[in-house]
């Protein structure tokens, strides 16, 4: 932490937001309050803050909340009229999780006073899966409008709805991927995959070869994340969006967001990578402003040298922790493998127990 402070002093960091950055400043404060006071944690609000800041305050939060309310009430209606094969003591909780999964991934016929209708499920959007062309493709608000999402927005929506229903749902990570972990008394922890609409076992997560054993041991992947850790993820989302909205920024805002997030969730690999990349950019910008050759400046200036060594150590630590970035083509092949080799990777116990009767 001493070295981080030194670097901040080096670049003259300030947390005072410009007028056009007010939404980001307010979102940062609200998210940091959730991390320091658990009574204020609200994952839906955290997601709304992040998305509204990127959209410069034009997100229709009323429509967002109305659609969440509609989906919640629809789920509650299905819940009242459905039973499960699972009959353990926690059956009511498990039923909530199962019905919510069905609402997100199944076509469900229903009736109201005007006739018969079909509830259309949410599907995976194979275009721009990591939001490189358009950051809004990562948003829950986009998912609600188009009913197409990805491994970021789909599990986020599941967790939001679970929160509204009073049920537990835990985000979990794999390389470039987010999914849901749930648990029940009979089976313990199990995986809920919203991209494919299935319940894969841990072997599928390991099948790509991009989850190094060290990454599991060091809690980079496959951990059920707490609500605090989930809000910390939103802080990194906020920083990523800030970089998209203000590509010429001086690095102070994303670095502050990273420090706050990593204090709450030290193992969050996306946060650690973003912090390392931000420190690198800050150092490069500082040297560029002064003029001169980068390597020469780093050798001659002790402060720069210390900052550079810290940055190098961060990258080395990330690698030794087991992080490996999965290429996009490999990622899509990995997702397809779940359906192509369903018999091999599906958790049949969970699949059967989530069936209604």
C-alpha positions as CSV (number, residue, x, y, z in Angstrom):
1,X,0.0,0.0,0.0
2,X,2.9,2.4,0.7
3,X,4.1,2.0,-2.9
4,X,0.5,2.7,-4.2
5,X,0.4,5.9,-2.1
6,X,3.8,6.9,-3.5
7,X,2.6,6.5,-7.1
8,X,-0.6,8.5,-6.3
9,X,1.5,11.4,-5.0
10,X,3.8,11.1,-8.0
11,X,1.0,11.8,-10.5
12,X,-0.8,14.3,-8.2
13,X,-4.0,12.3,-8.1
14,X,-7.3,14.1,-7.1
15,X,-10.7,12.5,-6.5
16,X,-12.6,15.7,-7.3
17,X,-14.8,14.9,-10.2
18,X,-15.4,17.3,-13.1
19,X,-19.0,18.3,-13.7
20,X,-19.5,15.8,-16.4
21,X,-18.2,13.1,-14.2
22,X,-20.6,13.7,-11.3
23,X,-22.5,10.5,-11.9
24,X,-19.3,8.5,-11.6
25,X,-18.3,10.2,-8.4
26,X,-21.7,9.6,-6.9
27,X,-21.7,6.0,-8.0
28,X,-18.2,5.5,-6.5
29,X,-19.3,6.9,-3.2
30,X,-22.5,4.8,-3.0
31,X,-20.7,1.6,-3.9
32,X,-18.0,2.3,-1.3
33,X,-20.7,2.9,1.3
34,X,-22.1,-0.6,0.5
35,X,-18.7,-2.1,1.1
36,X,-18.3,-0.4,4.5
37,X,-21.8,-0.7,5.7
38,X,-23.4,-4.1,4.8
39,X,-26.9,-2.9,5.7
40,X,-26.7,-0.7,2.6
41,X,-25.8,-3.5,0.2
42,X,-28.3,-3.7,-2.7
43,X,-27.0,-5.5,-5.8
44,X,-29.8,-4.1,-8.0
45,X,-28.9,-0.6,-7.0
46,X,-25.2,-1.3,-7.5
47,X,-25.8,-2.5,-11.1
48,X,-28.1,0.5,-11.8
49,X,-25.5,3.0,-10.5
50,X,-22.8,1.5,-12.8
51,X,-25.0,1.4,-15.9
52,X,-26.6,4.8,-15.4
53,X,-23.1,6.4,-14.9
54,X,-21.9,5.0,-18.2
55,X,-25.1,6.2,-19.9
56,X,-24.6,9.7,-18.5
57,X,-27.8,9.6,-16.5
58,X,-30.2,8.7,-19.3
59,X,-30.9,5.1,-18.3
60,X,-34.7,4.7,-17.8
61,X,-34.5,3.5,-14.2
62,X,-38.2,3.5,-13.9
63,X,-38.6,1.0,-16.8
64,X,-35.7,-1.0,-15.4
65,X,-37.4,-1.3,-12.0
66,X,-40.8,-2.0,-13.5
67,X,-39.4,-4.9,-15.6
68,X,-37.6,-6.3,-12.5
69,X,-40.9,-6.0,-10.6
70,X,-42.8,-7.7,-13.4
71,X,-40.3,-10.6,-13.6
72,X,-40.4,-11.0,-9.8
73,X,-44.2,-11.1,-9.7
74,X,-44.3,-13.6,-12.6
75,X,-41.8,-15.8,-10.8
76,X,-43.8,-15.6,-7.6
77,X,-46.9,-16.7,-9.6
78,X,-45.1,-19.7,-11.1
79,X,-43.7,-20.5,-7.7
80,X,-47.2,-20.8,-6.2
81,X,-48.4,-23.1,-8.9
82,X,-45.5,-25.4,-9.2
83,X,-44.0,-28.2,-7.1
84,X,-40.6,-30.0,-7.3
85,X,-39.5,-33.6,-7.0
86,X,-37.0,-32.3,-4.4
87,X,-38.5,-32.9,-0.9
88,X,-35.8,-32.0,1.6
89,X,-36.2,-29.5,4.4
90,X,-35.0,-26.6,2.3
91,X,-37.4,-27.5,-0.6
92,X,-39.1,-24.1,-0.5
93,X,-35.8,-22.3,-1.0
94,X,-34.7,-24.8,-3.8
95,X,-38.0,-24.2,-5.5
96,X,-37.5,-20.5,-5.6
97,X,-34.1,-21.1,-7.3
98,X,-35.5,-23.6,-9.7
99,X,-38.5,-21.4,-10.7
100,X,-36.2,-18.4,-11.2
101,X,-34.0,-20.5,-13.5
102,X,-37.1,-21.6,-15.4
103,X,-38.3,-18.0,-15.8
104,X,-34.9,-17.0,-17.3
105,X,-34.4,-20.0,-19.6
106,X,-37.8,-21.6,-20.4
107,X,-40.7,-20.7,-22.7
108,X,-43.7,-20.6,-20.3
109,X,-47.3,-20.4,-21.4
110,X,-49.6,-18.3,-19.2
111,X,-53.1,-16.9,-19.1
112,X,-54.5,-13.6,-18.0
113,X,-57.9,-11.8,-18.5
114,X,-57.1,-11.0,-22.2
115,X,-56.0,-14.5,-23.3
116,X,-53.2,-17.0,-23.6
117,X,-49.6,-15.8,-23.9
118,X,-46.0,-17.1,-23.9
119,X,-43.2,-15.9,-21.6
120,X,-40.1,-15.7,-23.8
121,X,-36.8,-16.8,-22.2
122,X,-33.6,-14.8,-22.2
123,X,-31.0,-16.1,-24.6
124,X,-27.2,-15.8,-25.2
125,X,-26.0,-13.1,-27.5
126,X,-23.0,-14.3,-29.5
127,X,-22.3,-10.8,-30.9
128,X,-19.6,-8.8,-29.0
129,X,-19.6,-11.2,-26.1
130,X,-17.2,-9.1,-24.0
131,X,-18.5,-5.6,-24.9
132,X,-15.4,-4.6,-26.8
133,X,-17.3,-2.8,-29.5
134,X,-20.1,-1.6,-27.3
135,X,-19.8,-1.6,-23.5
136,X,-23.6,-1.5,-23.2
137,X,-23.7,-5.2,-24.4
138,X,-22.6,-6.1,-20.9
139,X,-25.5,-4.4,-19.2
140,X,-28.6,-5.9,-17.5
141,X,-30.6,-3.0,-18.9
142,X,-29.7,-4.1,-22.4
143,X,-30.6,-7.7,-21.5
144,X,-34.0,-6.5,-20.2
145,X,-34.7,-4.6,-23.4
146,X,-33.6,-7.2,-26.0
147,X,-33.9,-10.4,-24.0
148,X,-30.3,-11.2,-25.2
149,X,-27.4,-11.2,-22.9
150,X,-24.0,-12.7,-22.0
151,X,-22.2,-14.3,-19.1
152,X,-22.1,-10.9,-17.4
153,X,-25.6,-9.7,-17.7
154,X,-27.4,-13.0,-17.3
155,X,-26.0,-14.0,-13.9
156,X,-26.3,-10.4,-12.7
157,X,-30.0,-10.5,-13.6
158,X,-30.4,-13.9,-11.8
159,X,-28.8,-12.5,-8.7
160,X,-31.0,-9.3,-8.8
161,X,-34.2,-11.4,-9.1
162,X,-33.1,-13.8,-6.4
163,X,-32.5,-10.8,-4.1
164,X,-36.0,-9.5,-4.9
165,X,-37.5,-13.0,-4.1
166,X,-35.6,-13.3,-0.8
167,X,-33.5,-16.2,-2.1
168,X,-29.7,-16.7,-2.1
169,X,-27.7,-16.7,-5.3
170,X,-23.9,-16.5,-5.5
171,X,-21.9,-15.2,-8.4
172,X,-18.9,-17.3,-9.3
173,X,-16.0,-16.8,-11.8
174,X,-14.2,-18.8,-14.4
175,X,-11.8,-17.3,-17.0
176,X,-13.6,-14.4,-18.7
177,X,-16.9,-15.9,-17.4
178,X,-19.4,-15.4,-14.6
179,X,-22.0,-18.0,-13.5
180,X,-24.1,-18.8,-10.5
181,X,-23.5,-21.1,-7.6
182,X,-26.4,-22.4,-5.5
183,X,-26.6,-25.0,-2.8
184,X,-29.1,-27.4,-1.2
185,X,-28.9,-29.7,1.8
186,X,-28.9,-32.9,-0.2
187,X,-26.3,-32.0,-2.9
188,X,-24.3,-29.2,-1.4
189,X,-22.9,-26.6,-3.9
190,X,-23.9,-26.9,-7.6
191,X,-23.4,-24.8,-10.7
192,X,-26.1,-22.9,-12.5
193,X,-25.2,-21.9,-16.0
194,X,-27.3,-19.2,-17.6
195,X,-25.6,-19.0,-20.9
196,X,-26.6,-22.6,-21.9
197,X,-29.5,-23.1,-19.5
198,X,-27.9,-26.1,-17.8
199,X,-26.3,-27.4,-14.5
200,X,-22.7,-28.3,-15.4
201,X,-20.4,-30.1,-13.0
202,X,-17.0,-28.7,-12.1
203,X,-15.3,-30.9,-14.7
204,X,-16.8,-28.6,-17.4
205,X,-15.3,-25.6,-15.8
206,X,-11.9,-27.3,-15.8
207,X,-12.3,-28.8,-19.3
208,X,-10.9,-25.9,-21.2
209,X,-7.5,-26.1,-19.6
210,X,-7.5,-22.4,-18.8
211,X,-8.4,-22.9,-15.1
212,X,-5.0,-23.7,-13.6
213,X,-5.0,-25.5,-10.3
214,X,-3.2,-22.6,-8.7
215,X,-6.0,-20.3,-9.7
216,X,-8.5,-22.5,-7.7
217,X,-6.2,-22.8,-4.7
218,X,-5.6,-19.0,-4.8
219,X,-9.4,-18.4,-5.0
220,X,-9.4,-16.7,-8.4
221,X,-12.1,-19.0,-9.7
222,X,-14.9,-21.3,-8.8
223,X,-15.6,-19.6,-5.4
224,X,-19.2,-18.7,-4.3
225,X,-18.9,-14.9,-3.9
226,X,-20.4,-13.0,-1.0
227,X,-22.6,-9.9,-1.5
228,X,-19.7,-7.7,-0.6
229,X,-17.5,-9.4,-3.2
230,X,-20.3,-8.9,-5.8
231,X,-20.5,-5.2,-5.1
232,X,-16.7,-5.1,-5.4
233,X,-17.2,-6.5,-8.9
234,X,-19.5,-3.7,-9.7
235,X,-16.8,-1.2,-8.6
236,X,-14.5,-2.7,-11.2
237,X,-17.4,-2.6,-13.8
238,X,-17.7,1.1,-12.9
239,X,-13.9,1.7,-13.5
240,X,-14.0,-0.2,-16.8
241,X,-17.0,1.9,-17.9
242,X,-15.2,5.1,-16.9
243,X,-12.2,4.1,-19.1
244,X,-14.6,3.6,-22.0
245,X,-16.4,6.9,-21.4
246,X,-13.2,8.9,-20.8
247,X,-10.4,7.2,-22.6
248,X,-8.0,10.1,-22.1
249,X,-8.4,10.1,-18.2
250,X,-5.4,10.4,-16.0
251,X,-6.0,7.0,-14.3
252,X,-6.9,8.4,-10.9
253,X,-10.6,7.4,-10.9
254,X,-10.1,3.7,-12.0
255,X,-7.1,3.3,-9.7
256,X,-9.2,4.6,-6.7
257,X,-12.0,2.2,-7.7
258,X,-9.6,-0.7,-7.9
259,X,-8.1,0.0,-4.5
260,X,-11.6,0.1,-2.9
261,X,-12.7,-3.1,-4.7
262,X,-9.5,-5.0,-3.9
263,X,-9.7,-4.0,-0.2
264,X,-13.1,-5.8,-0.1
265,X,-12.2,-8.6,-2.5
266,X,-8.4,-9.0,-2.7
267,X,-8.5,-12.1,-5.0
268,X,-10.6,-10.5,-7.7
269,X,-8.5,-11.1,-10.8
270,X,-10.2,-8.5,-13.0
271,X,-9.5,-5.9,-10.4
272,X,-5.9,-6.8,-10.0
273,X,-5.4,-6.8,-13.7
274,X,-7.1,-3.4,-14.1
275,X,-5.0,-2.0,-11.3
276,X,-1.7,-3.2,-12.9
277,X,-2.7,-1.8,-16.3
278,X,-3.8,1.5,-14.8
279,X,-0.5,1.9,-12.9
280,X,1.3,1.1,-16.2
281,X,-0.6,3.8,-18.0
282,X,-0.1,6.4,-15.3
283,X,3.6,5.8,-15.3
284,X,3.7,6.0,-19.1
285,X,1.7,9.2,-19.2
286,X,3.9,10.8,-16.6
287,X,7.1,10.0,-18.5
288,X,5.5,11.1,-21.8
289,X,4.6,14.5,-20.3
290,X,8.2,15.1,-19.2
291,X,9.7,13.9,-22.4
292,X,12.4,11.3,-22.8
293,X,12.8,7.6,-23.4
294,X,10.8,5.3,-21.1
295,X,13.6,2.9,-20.2
296,X,16.1,5.7,-19.5
297,X,13.7,7.6,-17.3
298,X,12.9,4.4,-15.3
299,X,16.6,3.7,-14.8
300,X,17.5,7.2,-13.8
301,X,14.5,8.2,-11.6
302,X,14.2,6.2,-8.3
303,X,10.5,7.0,-7.9
304,X,9.8,5.8,-11.4
305,X,11.9,2.7,-10.9
306,X,10.0,1.8,-7.7
307,X,6.7,2.3,-9.5
308,X,7.9,0.2,-12.5
309,X,9.1,-2.6,-10.2
310,X,5.8,-2.6,-8.3
311,X,3.9,-2.8,-11.6
312,X,6.1,-5.7,-12.8
313,X,5.6,-7.5,-9.5
314,X,1.9,-7.1,-9.9
315,X,1.9,-8.8,-13.3
316,X,4.2,-11.6,-12.0
317,X,1.9,-12.2,-9.0
318,X,-1.2,-12.4,-11.2
319,X,0.5,-15.0,-13.4
320,X,1.8,-17.1,-10.5
321,X,-1.6,-17.0,-8.9
322,X,-2.8,-19.1,-11.9
323,X,-4.4,-16.5,-14.2
324,X,-4.6,-17.4,-17.9
325,X,-6.7,-15.4,-20.4
326,X,-8.9,-17.5,-22.6
327,X,-9.0,-16.4,-26.3
328,X,-12.5,-15.6,-27.6
329,X,-12.6,-18.5,-30.0
330,X,-11.6,-20.9,-27.3
331,X,-14.2,-19.4,-25.0
332,X,-17.0,-19.9,-27.5
333,X,-15.8,-23.4,-28.2
334,X,-15.8,-24.0,-24.4
335,X,-19.4,-22.8,-24.1
336,X,-20.5,-25.0,-27.0
337,X,-18.8,-28.0,-25.4
338,X,-21.5,-28.1,-22.7
339,X,-24.2,-28.9,-25.2
340,X,-22.1,-30.9,-27.5
341,X,-21.0,-33.2,-24.6
342,X,-24.0,-32.8,-22.4
343,X,-23.9,-36.4,-21.0
344,X,-20.3,-35.8,-19.9
345,X,-20.7,-32.5,-18.1
346,X,-24.3,-32.2,-16.9
347,X,-25.1,-32.6,-13.2
348,X,-28.0,-35.1,-13.7
349,X,-29.0,-35.1,-10.0
350,X,-29.6,-31.3,-10.0
351,X,-31.2,-31.4,-13.4
352,X,-33.7,-34.1,-12.3
353,X,-34.4,-32.5,-8.9
354,X,-35.3,-29.2,-10.6
355,X,-38.0,-30.8,-12.6
356,X,-41.6,-29.9,-11.6
357,X,-44.4,-32.3,-11.1
